[in-house]
Amino acid sequence: MKKLLITFSAFIFSLSIFAQADTTYWKTEGDFSIQFNQVSFSNWATGGDNSYAGVIGLNYSFNYAKDKSTWDNKLILAYGMQSLDGDLRKTEDKIDFSSKYGRKINDKIYFGTLFTLKTQFANGYNYPNTTDYISQFAAPIYIGIGPGIDFKPNKFLSIFVSPATVQWVIISDTYLSNLGVFGNAPGENVRTQFGAAVKLQFKKDIAKNINLDTKVELFSDYLNNPQNIIINWDVILDMKVNKLISAKITTGLIYDHNIIIMDDAGNPLGPRTQFKEMFGAGLSVKF
């Protein structure tokens, strides 16, 4: 797995250098943010817990277009922690990279290939249990690749449809693979999926100083219950106050019938719709 991380890092670095070396056909756009939340109580009659939270995030895209060829790359990194009366918990942890090559058929339709990679930085826990971890870096890691048609009716919207996508769910940790909670058989480190994928991406200023960036990914596994659609839906609503200050609302929705949710005692509950919402304000630098 170290080789995978080194290869991925070298790939991102080489793309960045290439983009800087030839800016004629490259368009880059990035947003680095540090957000804070804080609640404090002193002699508060109705009660409450002091809490502090922070999230660091990077949303960076670097896209290439020349003649009939396009190459769109996007990297989203985020990590957040919360201190609740001294109890430290992880609130956000994301590594999300996508790379899509396209060849123009006409002004709105491209034939292309989409590559995706998703994982997290650090161990995750089913709080308040902080002894038994339920995820870690590259456990799981989701990798997918497939050819398809990319419909781009305008510069704000892209709809990519692939009838033949291969996905791998990799659980590099023996303890986690033995749990068998990511659709893998207990002890199975790699699970292969083959099916149809759809990715819809929309990014646009919907009002003055308000930007909506949303991504919906759908996948049907031909090999295992194709009627159960795997859903990943992310939304970022960025409300800019001035050049350095912004407020953000981010949500994430996941439904994957292969993922088994545990209760506080570590007992399996079965698949569930997963939803996360965060609001924060702080420093935001666009480049």
N, C-alpha and C positions, 0 to 999 in steps of 0.2 A: 504493500500500500504506500510505502514511502516513495517507491519508484513512480507510482501514479501521481502523487502530490508534486514531485519534482518535475515530472513531464508536464503536468497541467500548469504549474507556475512558469516553466520555461516557455510554454506555448503563449500564455497571456503576455509575458514580458516581450517575446519576439513580435507579437502583434502590435504592442504599444510602440516599440522601436520602429517597426515598419510604417505605422501610421504617422509617426513624427517625421520620418525620413521623406515621405512623399505625401504632402498635405493637399496636393491637387485634387485627388479623388477620394480623400478621406474626410469624413465629418465626425467630430468627436463632441460628446456632451456629457458632463458629469455633475454630480451633486454630492457633496460631503456634508454630513450633518451630525451635530451633537445635541441631543434633546434631554431635557431634565423634567422630572416631576418631583414635587415635595409636599408633604403634609405634616404639620406639626401641631401638637396639642399640649396645653398646659392648664391644669385645673378645669378641664372641659366636662361639664356636668353630665352630658349624654354619652361620654366615653369616646374612645378612638385610639388608633395605633399610629405612632409616628412612622413615616415611611419616606424613603428617598429612592429615586430610580433614575437611571440614565441609559440611553441607547446611542451607540455610535453606528452610523450607516454610510455606505457608499453605493451610489447608483450611477453606473458609468456605461455609456454606449459608444462604440466606435464602428462606424459603418463605411463601407467602401462601395463606390458606384463608378463604373466606367463602361462606356458603350452599352452592351447588353448584359453585363455582369453586375451583380450586387452581392455584397457580403456583409451581413448585419450581425454584430456581436454585442451582447449585453451582459454585464456582470453586476450582481447585487450582493453586497455583503452587509451584514448587520449583526450586532451583538449588544445585549442589554442585560443589566443586573438591577435588582431591587433589594434594598435593605428595609426589612419590616421589623422594627424594634430590635435591631441587631441581627436578625435572621436573614442571611444573604441567599437570594434566589435568582435563578436565570429567568429572564422574561422574553428574551429574543435571541435567536441564534440561527443564522442563515448564510449559506453559500449557494448561490444560484447563478449558473452561467449557461448561456445559450449562444449558439453560433449557427447562422443560416446562410447558405450560399444559394443564389438564384440566377437563373438565365432567362432573360426577357423573351416571352412569346408575343405579347403585345403590350400596350401601355399600362394595362392593369393586371396582367397575369404572368406569373413567372413559374418555371419549373425549377425545383430546388431540392436541397437536402438540409434537414434540421438536426443539430446535435444539441443535447441538453445534459446538464450535470447538476445534481442537487445533493447537498449534505450539510453538516453543521460543524462548528469549531470544537465544541467542548461537550463533556458529559451532561446528559439530561436526567432528571429525577422526577419521580412521581411524588411531589411534595405532599406532606411533610417528611416523607421517607427520603433521607439523603445518604443512605447506606448502599442501596441497590440501584445502580444506574440502569436506565432504560434506553439510552442511546449514547453515542459518542462519535468522534470524528470518523468518517467513513464507515460507520455502523449505525444506521444504514447509509449507503450512498446509492443514488438513483442515476443511471446513465441510459440515455436513449439516442437512437439515430434512425432516420428513415427518409426516403425520398417522397416528394409530394408536389402539390400545386399550391402556389402562394398567390392569393388574391389581394391586390393593393388598390382599392378604388381611389384612395387619396393618401396624403402623407401622414395622416393620423391613424389609419387603420390597416391592419394586416390580418388575414385569415389564411392559415396554413393547414392543408388537409393532406394527410398521408395514409394510404390504405395498407401500408406494409412497414410498420415501425417495430424495431427490436428494442426492448428495454431490459436492463439488468438491474436487479436489486442485490447489492453486495453488502454482506454483513461480515466485516473483517474480524470482529471480536468473537471468540469462541463462546464466552458466557452468553452473549446476546443471541448468537446463532442457535444455541441450544434451547433458548426460550421458544423459538419458532413463532414470534409474534408479528413478523413482517411478511407473511404469506409463504415463508420458507418452511420446509420440513425441519424439525429439530435437528440441529447439527449441520444443516445445509448452509454453506457460506454464500453461494451464488444462486439466485433464482432468475430464470430467463422467461421473458414474456414476449409474445408476438401478436400484434394486433393493429387496429386503426387508431390514429391520433389526430386530434384537431387542436390547434393553438390559435387563439384570438388575442390580439394585442392592440390596445388603443391608448394613445397619449395625446392630450390636447389641452390648451387653456380654455376652460369652460366659462370663465368670467375673469375680470381684471384681477391679476395677481393670484389666481386660483388655477392650479393645474391638476388634471386627473390622469393618472397612469394606472391602467388596469390590465390584467393578463388572466385569461381563462385557458386551462389545459384540460382536455378530455382524452381518455384512453379506454379502449375496449380490447380486452385480451381474448383473442380467438381461442386460445388453448385452455382457458379457465373461466367459466361463467361469463361469456361475452356480453350477456344482458346487463351485467353490473358495471356501470360506467364509473371509472376512477376520475375524480374531479379535483383540480387544484385551481383556486381562484384567489388572486392577490389584488388588492386595491391600495393605491397611495394617493391621498388627497393632500396636496401641498399648497398651503396658504401663506403667501409671502407678505411679511410686514414691511420690510425694507431690504436693503442689499445684503444684510447679514443675519437678520432675524426672520424666522418663519415658524409656523405651526403646522404639524402634520397629523393626519389621521391615517392609520394603516390597519387593514384588516386582512385576514387570511382564512380561507375556508378549504378544508380537505375532507373528501370522502373516499376512502379506499377500503373495500370489503376485506382486503388481505391483512389490514392492520388491526390487531387486537388491542383494545383499550383495557387497562388494568384499573382496579379500584385502589383505595388507599392502602389496603392490606396486601396488594399484589395479586389479587384474584382476577382472572380474566372476565371481562364483561362482554366481549365480542366487539364487532366493528361498530363505530359510532361516527356521526358527523362532527368533525373537529372545527372549532371556530375560535379565532383570536382577534382582539381589537385593541389598539393602543392609540393614545393621544398624547402628544408632547409638543413642547415649544423650546426653541433654543437657537443655536448657531447653525447657519446653513450657508455654505459657500458653493456657488455654481462656477464651473470652469469648462 
